[in-house]
Amino acid sequence: MDAPFRHDVAPCTVEAQVRDCVPVVVIGGEIDTSNDAEISRVIGAQLEPRMPLVVVDLRKVRFLGSAGVRLLLENHLLARSVGTTFIVVADHRVVLRPLEITGLDHIVELHSGFPELVDHSSP
């Protein structure tokens, strides 16, 4: 994986980083049709080295449109096809409600925070 980077994709920011040897994509702002392709490209780049685990952190997202829900499902399916666990971190209604309404909260592995994730992934 390349060095961490931050990319502004109006009206949001996307930052790829590594925490505890785990690739994490932190997204802030709004996820909609104006930026879903670029966000999906950044997430997909984290899957290319066939990492065992990839995390998408949505705790800074202010709006999650249907395009955002779709990109999460597509990347979840892509991750599963290459043997990668795909985890979404979200802790507020703006993100959780669309995931609940669409049933995606029963498809993707959902966590409320990164510390919980670290505890979950340890033996």
C-alpha positions as a LaTeX table, in Angstrom:
\begin{tabular}{lrrr}
\hline
Residue & $x$ (\AA) & $y$ (\AA) & $z$ (\AA) \\
\hline
Met1 & 0.00 & 0.00 & 0.00 \\
Asp2 & 1.19 & 3.50 & $-0.79$ \\
Ala3 & 1.98 & 6.11 & 1.85 \\
Pro4 & $-1.03$ & 7.71 & 3.59 \\
Phe5 & $-2.67$ & 10.47 & 1.62 \\
Arg6 & $-5.56$ & 12.91 & 1.84 \\
His7 & $-7.71$ & 13.72 & $-1.16$ \\
Asp8 & $-10.41$ & 16.38 & $-1.37$ \\
Val9 & $-13.34$ & 15.14 & $-3.42$ \\
Ala10 & $-15.89$ & 17.96 & $-3.09$ \\
Pro11 & $-18.01$ & 17.94 & $-1.01$ \\
Cys12 & $-15.95$ & 15.49 & 1.05 \\
Thr13 & $-12.46$ & 14.41 & 2.03 \\
Val14 & $-11.00$ & 10.93 & 1.70 \\
Glu15 & $-7.89$ & 9.90 & 3.59 \\
Ala16 & $-6.15$ & 6.53 & 3.31 \\
Gln17 & $-4.01$ & 5.63 & 6.31 \\
Val18 & $-2.76$ & 2.65 & 8.29 \\
Arg19 & $-3.70$ & 2.03 & 11.93 \\
Asp20 & $-2.30$ & $-0.97$ & 13.78 \\
Cys21 & $-1.21$ & $-2.46$ & 10.42 \\
Val22 & $-4.79$ & $-2.16$ & 9.10 \\
Pro23 & $-5.61$ & $-0.04$ & 6.01 \\
Val24 & $-8.25$ & 2.54 & 6.96 \\
Val25 & $-10.11$ & 4.88 & 4.61 \\
Val26 & $-11.46$ & 7.88 & 6.55 \\
Ile27 & $-14.24$ & 9.77 & 4.78 \\
Gly28 & $-15.66$ & 13.11 & 5.90 \\
Gly29 & $-18.39$ & 15.34 & 4.54 \\
Glu30 & $-21.00$ & 14.17 & 2.02 \\
Ile31 & $-21.07$ & 10.99 & $-0.03$ \\
Asp32 & $-23.26$ & 11.27 & $-3.12$ \\
Thr33 & $-23.18$ & 10.85 & $-6.90$ \\
Ser34 & $-20.73$ & 13.74 & $-7.30$ \\
Asn35 & $-17.93$ & 11.82 & $-5.58$ \\
Asp36 & $-18.86$ & 8.15 & $-5.21$ \\
Ala37 & $-16.64$ & 6.94 & $-8.07$ \\
Glu38 & $-13.52$ & 8.59 & $-6.64$ \\
Ile39 & $-14.26$ & 7.36 & $-3.12$ \\
Ser40 & $-14.80$ & 3.85 & $-4.46$ \\
Arg41 & $-11.46$ & 4.05 & $-6.30$ \\
Val42 & $-9.66$ & 4.94 & $-3.06$ \\
Ile43 & $-11.33$ & 2.09 & $-1.18$ \\
Gly44 & $-10.62$ & $-0.33$ & $-4.02$ \\
Ala45 & $-6.94$ & 0.62 & $-3.99$ \\
Gln46 & $-6.74$ & $-0.61$ & $-0.40$ \\
Leu47 & $-8.10$ & $-4.00$ & $-1.51$ \\
Glu48 & $-5.59$ & $-4.48$ & $-4.33$ \\
Pro49 & $-2.73$ & $-5.75$ & $-2.14$ \\
Arg50 & $-5.22$ & $-8.36$ & $-0.84$ \\
Met51 & $-5.10$ & $-7.16$ & 2.73 \\
Pro52 & $-6.86$ & $-9.45$ & 5.25 \\
Leu53 & $-8.83$ & $-6.50$ & 6.63 \\
Val54 & $-9.90$ & $-3.06$ & 5.32 \\
Val55 & $-11.78$ & $-0.47$ & 7.37 \\
Val56 & $-13.93$ & 2.38 & 6.06 \\
Asp57 & $-14.41$ & 5.01 & 8.77 \\
Leu58 & $-17.59$ & 7.05 & 8.23 \\
Arg59 & $-17.68$ & 8.83 & 11.60 \\
Lys60 & $-17.02$ & 12.21 & 9.91 \\
Val61 & $-19.68$ & 11.79 & 7.20 \\
Arg62 & $-22.50$ & 14.38 & 7.29 \\
Phe63 & $-24.60$ & 12.90 & 4.46 \\
Leu64 & $-24.83$ & 9.39 & 3.04 \\
Gly65 & $-26.89$ & 9.24 & $-0.15$ \\
Ser66 & $-27.96$ & 6.17 & $-2.09$ \\
Ala67 & $-24.73$ & 6.37 & $-4.12$ \\
Gly68 & $-22.79$ & 6.00 & $-0.86$ \\
Val69 & $-24.83$ & 3.00 & 0.21 \\
Arg70 & $-24.22$ & 1.43 & $-3.20$ \\
Leu71 & $-20.46$ & 2.03 & $-3.07$ \\
Leu72 & $-20.29$ & 0.39 & 0.37 \\
Leu73 & $-22.15$ & $-2.68$ & $-0.91$ \\
Glu74 & $-20.02$ & $-2.90$ & $-4.07$ \\
Asn75 & $-16.77$ & $-2.64$ & $-2.13$ \\
His76 & $-18.00$ & $-5.13$ & 0.46 \\
Leu77 & $-18.69$ & $-7.62$ & $-2.37$ \\
Leu78 & $-15.32$ & $-6.88$ & $-3.99$ \\
Ala79 & $-13.54$ & $-7.39$ & $-0.66$ \\
Arg80 & $-15.34$ & $-10.67$ & $-0.08$ \\
Ser81 & $-14.38$ & $-11.88$ & $-3.56$ \\
Val82 & $-10.66$ & $-11.42$ & $-2.75$ \\
Gly83 & $-10.89$ & $-12.80$ & 0.80 \\
Thr84 & $-10.72$ & $-9.46$ & 2.62 \\
Thr85 & $-12.85$ & $-8.59$ & 5.63 \\
Phe86 & $-14.58$ & $-5.26$ & 4.96 \\
Ile87 & $-15.54$ & $-3.29$ & 8.05 \\
Val88 & $-17.52$ & $-0.06$ & 8.25 \\
Val89 & $-17.12$ & 2.21 & 11.28 \\
Ala90 & $-20.10$ & 4.50 & 11.93 \\
Asp91 & $-21.55$ & 6.00 & 15.08 \\
His92 & $-24.28$ & 8.47 & 14.15 \\
Arg93 & $-27.77$ & 8.49 & 12.67 \\
Val94 & $-26.86$ & 10.27 & 9.41 \\
Val95 & $-24.93$ & 7.16 & 8.37 \\
Leu96 & $-26.61$ & 4.43 & 10.39 \\
Arg97 & $-30.17$ & 5.21 & 9.29 \\
Pro98 & $-29.57$ & 4.70 & 5.53 \\
Leu99 & $-27.71$ & 1.47 & 6.33 \\
Glu100 & $-30.64$ & 0.27 & 8.45 \\
Ile101 & $-33.32$ & 1.27 & 5.91 \\
Thr102 & $-31.54$ & $-0.60$ & 3.10 \\
Gly103 & $-30.61$ & $-3.61$ & 5.25 \\
Leu104 & $-26.92$ & $-3.03$ & 4.58 \\
Asp105 & $-26.33$ & $-3.04$ & 8.35 \\
His106 & $-27.06$ & $-6.80$ & 8.18 \\
Ile107 & $-24.66$ & $-7.34$ & 5.26 \\
Val108 & $-21.51$ & $-5.39$ & 6.11 \\
Glu109 & $-19.63$ & $-5.78$ & 9.36 \\
Leu110 & $-20.49$ & $-2.60$ & 11.27 \\
His111 & $-18.63$ & $-1.16$ & 14.29 \\
Ser112 & $-19.18$ & 2.00 & 16.30 \\
Gly113 & $-15.49$ & 2.82 & 16.72 \\
Phe114 & $-11.94$ & 1.82 & 15.94 \\
Pro115 & $-10.95$ & 0.82 & 19.52 \\
Glu116 & $-13.79$ & $-1.73$ & 19.51 \\
Leu117 & $-12.47$ & $-3.00$ & 16.19 \\
Val118 & $-8.96$ & $-3.51$ & 17.58 \\
Asp119 & $-10.36$ & $-5.50$ & 20.51 \\
His120 & $-12.57$ & $-7.50$ & 18.12 \\
Ser121 & $-9.72$ & $-8.47$ & 15.81 \\
Ser122 & $-7.32$ & $-9.61$ & 18.51 \\
Pro123 & $-7.25$ & $-13.32$ & 19.47 \\
\hline
\end{tabular}
